[in-house]
Amino acid sequence: MLLISPPVAKPCEPPAGIALLSAVLRAHGIPCRLLDANLEGLIYLMERPLIADDTWSRRALKNLPANVAALRDPQTYRSPDRYARAVRDVNRVLAVSSREYGAVVSLADYGHSRLSPLRSADLLLAAEHPDRNPFYPYFSKRLPELLDNLDGGAVRVVGFSLNYLGQALCTFAMIGYIRQRFPGLTIVIGGGLVTSWMKRPGWRNPFGGLVDHLVAGPGEVPLLKLFGVDGAGRQHVPPDYATLPLDAYLSPGFILPYSAASGCYWNDCSFCPERAEGNRYHPVPVGEVLDDLQTLSAEMRPALIHLLDNAISPALLRRLIDTPLPAPWYGFARFREELADADFCRALKRSGCVMLKLGLESGDQGVLDRLRKGIDLGMASRVLTSLREAGIGVYLYLLFGTPAETEPAARRTLEFVVRHRESIGFLNLAIFNMPVCGDDSAAYETEPFYEADLSLYTGFRHPQGWDRKQVRRFLTSEFRRDPAVASILRRDPPLFTSNHAPFFTR
């Protein structure tokens, strides 16, 4: 089997999903190979011959080797200005390289002037004309190299891990090419985006005849079943990154991504996609997590460990204190009383924790209560203080325009951020999107959000009239312009955001 991570996603760490799938398949004797087509494809676009017609592009092309090397050099991360210049210049090369195809490729996303990943007809059109994709010269050469032979036997199945909208058009272009060039192969697609599509109300598969199997949720058992293996009682195995080009990612050392659980242990927030889609919480036993991380770290010597969980469980946090990891680590956590304890945070720091991502969403207690966040603002304040005093960076996530929020409540969020500006390293500001599925959405008057059959969100009439236009105006003209907020936002690593932020906290 060939497992593919398609363009475009941030090329800073290897794809965890296909690394775990391949480990499971190999453990059951099924030959498997990995292709990070995202990393390889982006490098292809950077390095292909180009003609620049403006000063910025000429400079970016001239300095490309130095800038790529800089993003892999720890010293660059000591100078935010040098880092930002390298990112923007590399990004400029990608934009120039892709524009003749009507596409806009960046280090973090893929856009197209005519095609939308939210319309199944456009995805099918991308599959019908794969040569119109900017990555076509890359994958039309690379895929035949891999599909003609695999460990001495012909490839039977090709699987795509489709997690982000920015990957969708490229995924279907690659699928279309395979269908034309290798019509006898079985094609499977899974991943987070596919799961969300399949959990939409009234889902009907528009890709029949092109894709043989769509997989919702974890793919290990369905793939084993496809090969005639009963994986219901399978043993846990750690992900296998060994066959990926670990020194080629755009980071100052190897980042080891690891998922200790699927789903969320809290699973009660209003409008949560995990809850709306019925994704249950399935943790890996904490002892096995620690064994995996110790073994993988000894083998791969990561510069950073990225815990991918929606929220790291309290049990795992406590065990990490008792058994520190051999490399710095970061991940998402919930605001909890443990993190308000200064001694607990200092112990977390000694365990290797360099940054925690925390979803506060609002600085108004009434909003938090109505969203069922389970967060007390007084406790959140103590958490931020304790983490700052321990030397752990905070990447804070805020969400504006929820049905529970009003403009005065949004201003209280601004006041909260200003009061805690010394404890907040980075900020993520988002505008609320109403999921198309889930019981919470039924209480509101909805309207079309995108004229597209694969949209995951719906428009809604805000009960207080706090609509998206007003929210955007507030964020642009008031929130972002506050000197304290602007100072925090300037620290955010461009394009790579939270994936590179830990390297700026030390």
Protein Blocks (a to p, Z undefined) as FASTA:
>chain_A
ZZdddddddffbccfklmmmmmmmmmnopacddddfklmmmmmmmmpccddfbfklmmmm
mmmmmmmmmmmpmklmmmmklmmmmmmmmmmmmmmmmmmnopacdfkbccdfkbcfkbmk
lmmmmmmmmmlpfklmmmmmmmmmmmmpgghiacfbdcdddfbfklmmmmmmmmmmmmmm
mmmbccddedjklmmmmmpghiacfkgojambdcehjfklmmmmmnopafklcccddddf
klpcfklpccebjdddddfbgcjfklpaghiaklmnopacddddfklmmmmmmmmmmmno
pabdcdfbfbdcfklmmmmmmmccfbdcdddddddfklmpmklmmmmmmnopabdcddek
pacfklmmmnonopafklmmmmmmmmmmnopacdddddehiakbcfklmmmmmmmmmmmm
mmpmbdcdddddddfbdjklmmpccddfbdcfkbcbdcdddfklpafklmmmmmmmmmmm
pmklmmmmmmpcghklmmmmmmmmZZ
